[in-house]
Amino acid sequence: MIGIICALKIEVEGLKELMENPEVMKKAGLEFISGKIFDKDVVLLECGIGKVNAAIGTQIMIDSFSPDVIINSGIAGSLSKDLVVGDMVISKDCVEHDINCTALDEPRGQISFTDEKRIDIPADKDTYEKLAECCKNLGAHVRLGRIATGDMFVSYVSQRENIAYEFGALCCEMEGGAVGHVCYRNNVPFAILRSISDDLKFNKAVDYDQFSQLAADRTIKALKKFIQLD
């Protein structure tokens, strides 16, 4: 089974329309929709914005559906001059840029588990390579690398430049690192697929509203191809 987690309705609606014999499970105020897409078992979730919402939805999905892989998909802000509106980014790994215990002499972004400490969460190689192939088949400009997650909409160019410099990330968003965090601790393969909705030129709220639907449509097209290939 393929699990797909998106924050926003526009990021998941195109897949819901394709699902055959959908069944809805409601838990923690979330709706998990499972059924067949292109004869493949798929479960979809619109989790809401932010890391906690994404983490809640990811753990419930794992416990209730035991997916073979989870993809977090949606839109993101560029951290690179080489990535503009409509370009695609796929995670090789992810970080949570808003974790900050530097006052305790720990590096920014370090996650303190009970049994280890780490900054990067590795994505599944087979999954991110398949996603990259799907994006390239659509004719999209695609980059593989690090995605940075935090509970903030990063609009100022200076903030984006700082995140890019400190973590070497290609784009920033608000859910992927939390999905990866939960998947990592549950030994579930995952990857993050993002389309750029606002770049270093277009980074204000009005630009986000203008380009978010375009970016979401691109991720939906890529996911359709991924489901067909899987």
N, C-alpha and C positions, 0 to 999 in steps of 0.2 A: 504494500500500500504506500502511496505517495501522500505525504502531508504537506499542505501549502498554507502558510500563515502570512496574512497581509494586515496592515494597520487600518486601511481605509476601504470603504465600499467600492470606490472606483478601481481599486487594485485587484479586486476579486470578482466583481460582478460578471465580467465576460466569461469566466470559468463556470460560475453557477449556472449560466444559461445553457451550457453544454452538458450538464450532468444528467444522467439517466437514473430514474427511480431514486431520487434523493431522499435521504432520511435525516431528520434533524434531531440532534441530542443537545439539550440545554443544560449548562452547568456553569456556576459562578457568573451568571448573567451573560454568558457567551453562547453562541449557536455554532455547533460543529455540524457541518453538512457533509454526509458521506454518500457515495454512489459510484457510478461508472462514468468515466470520460474516455472516449475512444477504447472502450472495453478494458480499461485499467481501473483498479480500485484507487479512489482518491478521497481524501477528506480535506475540506476547506474550512478556514477560520478567518473571520474578520475580527482581529483581537483588540482593536483600538490603539490609540497613540501612546507610545512610551514603553520603557523597559519593564515595568512591573506588569502592565497589561500583557505584554508579549510573553513574559516568563510564566505567568499564570496559564495562559492559553497553551503554551508549549508543553508544560508538565501534564496538564489534563489530556492533551492530545496523545502524548506518549502513554500515559496510564490507561486510557480508554480505547485506543485504536492500534497501538503497537506498530506505528508506521516503520517501513524499511528505511525511509529517508524523509527528511523535512527540509523544505525550501522556504526561506523567508523572502518575499518578493515585494517590490514596491518602488517608490521614488526616493531620490536622494539629492543632496547638494554637492556639487563638485568641489574638490579641494585642489584641483590641478588646472593649470591653464590649457592643458591638452584635452580636457574633457568639457564638452559643451552640452547644451540642452539636447536631449534625445540620445546621447551616447549611453552605452551600457557598461556597468561595472559588475564583476563577479568576484566573490571573495575567495582568496586562497586562505586567508585567516581574517579574524576580526578582533577589535579591541574596544574597550569601554573608556572613552577619553575623559569622562566626567568623574571617574574614581580618583580621589586625590587624598592620599595620606602622606604627602611630602613632608608635612610637619613632623612625622614620625620617621623621617629618613628613608621612606619607601618610595620607589619610583612611581610617577604618575601612571595611572591605568593598571596598577598591579592588583589582581584579584587574590584575596586571601581565602583559599579553601581550608577546610579542616586538616587536610593532609598534604597540601602543596600550595605554592604561590606561583602565579604566572601572569603575564600580560596578554600574550596572544592566545587565541583559541583557534586551532587549525580546522579548516573546512575539509570536507571529503573530496579527495582528488578526482575520483571517477565522476562524481556529481558535478563539480565545477567545470571539468573538461567537457562534459556533455552539454552543459548550459552554454558554454562558450561556443561550441559547435552550432547550437541552435541559433544563437544570436548572429553568428557570422552568416548562416544560411538566410537570415533576414536582410542581409546587407548592412547590418549595423556596425558602427565603430565600437569595438568591445575591448576592455582592458581587464586583466586579471590581477588581483593584488589585495591589499588590505583595506577593509572597510571599518570606519570608526563610528561608534554608537554612543549617544549621550542623551540625557533627558533635557534637551534644549534645541530650539530651532536656531541654527547658527546662520545669522544673516550678514554679519560684518565680515568684510574681506580679511581684516587683520586676525579675527578669530580663526577663520578657515586656514590662513597661512600658518598660524601657530600650531594647529592640530596636524596639518600636513608635515610641518617641520619636526614636531616632537615624535610622531608615530609613523611617519612614512605612509600615511593612508591616502587613498585616491578620492574617497567621498565620505560624507558624513550623513547619518540618519539617526532614527530614534528607537529602533527595535531589534535590528539584526544581531547585535552583540549579546543581547539578552536571550534570544533564541539559541544562538550558538553556545552560550554559557550553560543553559539547561540541557541541550543535546549532548554537550561534552561530558557532563556529569552522569548522563544516562547511557552513554556509549551508543548514541544514535547518530548516524551520518547526517550531515547537514551542509547546506551552502546558502549563500545570500546572493540574490539577483536584484540589481538596482538599475533603474534608468534615471538619468540626470534630468531633474525638473528645474533646477536653478544653478547657474554656473557662476564663475567669478565676475561676470559682467551683469547677469540677471540674477540678483540675489535678494530682492525685496519681496515683501508679501504679495504685491500686485503681480510680480513676475511669476511667483510660485503658483498663484491661482491660474494664470494664463497658460502655463506650460505643464501643469501636473497631469491633466488628462492625456495629453500627448505622450508623456513619459509612461503613464500607467498602461496605456494601450500597447506600448512596445513590450513591456514585461509580460502582458497577457499573451501576446503572440508568441513570445519565446517559450513560455510555459506550455502552450498548446503543442509546440514542436517537441518539447522535452517529454511530455506525457506520451506522445505517439512513438518516440524513440525508445522509451524505457522498457 
